[in-house]
Amino acid sequence: MMLKSGVNPLGMKTETLLAAIVANEVYALHGHSLVITSITDGKHGVGSYHGLGWAIDTRTRHLTDLETETIADEISERLGQFYDVVIEIDHIHIEFDAKRASCPS
């Protein structure tokens, strides 16, 4: 696992660190290295969990579309119901949904 140059982990929540560890394992199982391209830094939409430390983005430019889908699905399956894993144009966005986690199931 590595951070893209300039990515600052300051403010990253423990739940997000867990997501990064799981993502690292899944990328490795598919023969790829995990590169985190954003945590609390960068430009994100209104209401983004990045600024709160609840989200990471992972690089996908070295993956095929099928690998990206497979990796995202496996990360989502491993993390479970309190996480959202979304394939974006040039990355996989992974966030811990604190609102969902605080509501009784």
C-alpha positions as CSV (number, residue, x, y, z in Angstrom):
1,M,0.0,0.0,0.0
2,M,1.2,3.5,-0.8
3,L,-0.1,7.0,-0.7
4,K,0.1,9.1,-3.9
5,S,2.5,12.0,-3.4
6,G,0.8,14.8,-1.5
7,V,-1.9,12.6,0.1
8,N,-2.1,13.5,3.8
9,P,-3.6,10.9,6.2
10,L,-4.1,13.5,8.9
11,G,-7.7,13.1,10.1
12,M,-8.2,9.6,8.7
13,K,-10.7,7.7,10.9
14,T,-9.9,4.2,12.2
15,E,-12.9,2.8,10.2
16,T,-11.3,4.3,7.0
17,L,-8.0,2.7,7.9
18,L,-9.8,-0.6,8.1
19,A,-11.2,0.0,4.6
20,A,-7.7,0.7,3.4
21,I,-6.3,-2.5,4.9
22,V,-9.1,-4.6,3.3
23,A,-8.6,-2.8,-0.1
24,N,-4.9,-3.5,0.1
25,E,-5.6,-7.2,0.7
26,V,-8.0,-7.4,-2.3
27,Y,-5.7,-5.5,-4.6
28,A,-2.9,-7.9,-3.7
29,L,-5.0,-11.0,-4.3
30,H,-5.4,-9.7,-7.8
31,G,-1.7,-9.0,-8.3
32,H,-1.9,-5.3,-7.9
33,S,-0.5,-2.7,-5.5
34,L,-3.0,-0.3,-3.8
35,V,-2.3,3.4,-4.3
36,I,-4.5,5.7,-2.2
37,T,-5.0,8.9,-4.2
38,S,-7.1,10.9,-1.7
39,I,-8.1,10.9,1.9
40,T,-9.0,14.2,3.4
41,D,-7.3,16.2,0.7
42,G,-8.4,17.1,-2.8
43,K,-11.6,18.6,-4.3
44,H,-14.8,16.7,-3.5
45,G,-18.5,17.3,-3.7
46,V,-20.7,19.0,-1.2
47,G,-21.3,16.6,1.7
48,S,-18.3,14.4,0.9
49,Y,-17.1,12.2,3.7
50,H,-13.4,12.9,2.6
51,G,-13.2,16.1,4.6
52,L,-14.3,14.2,7.7
53,G,-11.8,11.4,7.3
54,W,-14.5,8.8,6.4
55,A,-13.4,8.1,2.8
56,I,-10.5,7.1,0.5
57,D,-10.1,6.9,-3.2
58,T,-7.9,4.2,-4.8
59,R,-6.2,4.2,-8.1
60,T,-7.6,2.2,-11.0
61,R,-5.8,3.4,-14.1
62,H,-3.6,0.3,-14.1
63,L,-6.7,-2.0,-13.9
64,T,-9.0,-3.3,-16.7
65,D,-12.7,-2.5,-16.3
66,L,-13.3,-6.1,-15.3
67,E,-10.6,-6.0,-12.6
68,T,-11.9,-2.7,-11.3
69,E,-15.4,-4.2,-11.0
70,T,-14.2,-7.4,-9.4
71,I,-12.0,-5.6,-6.9
72,A,-14.7,-3.1,-6.0
73,D,-17.2,-6.0,-5.5
74,E,-14.8,-7.9,-3.3
75,I,-14.0,-4.9,-1.2
76,S,-17.7,-4.2,-0.7
77,E,-18.4,-7.8,0.2
78,R,-15.6,-7.9,2.8
79,L,-16.5,-4.5,4.4
80,G,-20.2,-5.1,4.7
81,Q,-23.2,-3.0,5.2
82,F,-21.7,0.1,6.8
83,Y,-19.5,0.9,3.8
84,D,-20.2,2.2,0.3
85,V,-17.8,1.2,-2.5
86,V,-18.4,3.2,-5.7
87,I,-16.6,2.9,-9.0
88,E,-15.8,6.4,-10.4
89,I,-14.3,7.3,-13.7
90,D,-10.7,7.1,-12.5
91,H,-10.8,5.6,-9.1
92,I,-12.7,3.5,-6.5
93,H,-14.3,5.6,-3.8
94,I,-14.7,3.8,-0.4
95,E,-16.5,5.4,2.5
96,F,-17.6,4.5,5.9
97,D,-21.2,5.6,6.3
98,A,-21.3,6.8,9.9
99,K,-25.0,7.7,9.6
100,R,-25.9,4.2,8.6
101,A,-23.7,2.6,11.3
102,S,-25.3,4.7,14.1
103,C,-28.8,3.6,13.1
104,P,-30.1,0.3,14.6
105,S,-30.6,-2.4,12.0
